[in-house]
């Protein structure tokens, strides 16, 4: 776990007693008790499969797979060093100026297609821009071509 990512697997006292000397080379002692540190864990079956980083007697790096029944595991703790995860200060985003130029005084508009776009679609007419009150830009209130 040199990259500070992995899992600490804690066992029930009865499980440690039942596993006996077979589990002892893989256990690490800590403030929270004896646990196994592993790189990966699979809890999706009758056995909890733990992948550990180990070394041979010659010092060569190997990957070990340790499996124990799921009912022996008391707790699994995930250790991650991802800095981008979690809550933090947010960066303020500048507000967009409204079309009218004054903050909070923007106009909502509907735009109908102009003659070029509507004639391509088979229709006729000129583009009309309507404001909030239904007044068109050319002064005809609420009338559409």
WOQUI-V509561 format. One record per residue. N is the residue number from 1. RES is the residue in one small letter. PSI is psi in whole degrees, 0 to 359 (* if undefined). OMEGA is omega as a letter, one per 30 degrees, with the letter a starting at -180 (* if undefined). Layout:
BEGIN
n:res:psi:omega
N:RES:PSI:OMEGA
N:RES:PSI:OMEGA
END
This chain:
BEGIN
n:res:psi:omega
1:x:42:a
2:x:333:a
3:x:8:l
4:x:23:l
5:x:136:l
6:x:201:a
7:x:147:l
8:x:122:a
9:x:119:l
10:x:144:a
11:x:157:l
12:x:147:l
13:x:322:l
14:x:326:l
15:x:318:l
16:x:322:l
17:x:318:a
18:x:322:l
19:x:331:l
20:x:224:a
21:x:340:a
22:x:328:a
23:x:340:a
24:x:322:l
25:x:340:a
26:x:349:a
27:x:144:l
28:x:139:l
29:x:142:l
30:x:181:l
31:x:327:a
32:x:355:l
33:x:183:a
34:x:137:a
35:x:164:l
36:x:130:l
37:x:126:a
38:x:160:a
39:x:320:a
40:x:157:l
41:x:142:l
42:x:114:a
43:x:18:a
44:x:36:l
45:x:197:l
46:x:336:l
47:x:143:l
48:x:120:a
49:x:121:a
50:x:131:l
51:x:121:a
52:x:152:l
53:x:128:a
54:x:180:l
55:x:143:l
56:x:176:l
57:x:341:l
58:x:357:l
59:x:7:l
60:x:140:l
61:x:133:l
62:x:163:l
63:x:123:a
64:x:146:l
65:x:119:a
66:x:129:a
67:x:132:l
68:x:155:l
69:x:144:a
70:x:331:a
71:x:356:l
72:x:342:a
73:x:125:l
74:x:315:a
75:x:147:l
76:x:127:l
77:x:128:l
78:x:132:l
79:x:120:a
80:x:149:l
81:x:24:l
82:x:114:a
83:x:336:a
84:x:358:a
85:x:143:l
86:x:191:a
87:x:148:l
88:x:179:l
89:x:144:l
90:x:148:l
91:x:130:a
92:x:135:l
93:x:135:l
94:x:141:l
95:x:148:a
96:x:134:l
97:x:142:l
98:x:168:a
99:x:329:a
100:x:347:l
101:x:344:l
102:x:135:l
103:x:134:l
104:x:7:a
105:x:35:a
106:x:153:l
107:x:139:l
108:x:135:a
109:x:151:l
110:x:137:a
111:x:125:l
112:x:155:a
113:x:146:l
114:x:177:a
115:x:323:a
116:x:312:a
117:x:320:a
118:x:329:l
119:x:332:l
120:x:331:l
121:x:1:l
122:x:2:a
123:x:174:l
124:x:164:l
125:x:167:l
126:x:159:l
127:x:137:l
128:x:132:l
129:x:123:a
130:x:138:l
131:x:191:a
132:x:321:a
133:x:5:l
134:x:10:l
135:x:132:l
136:x:162:a
137:x:334:a
138:x:5:l
139:x:348:a
140:x:112:a
141:x:116:l
142:x:2:a
143:x:137:l
144:x:146:a
145:x:*:*
END
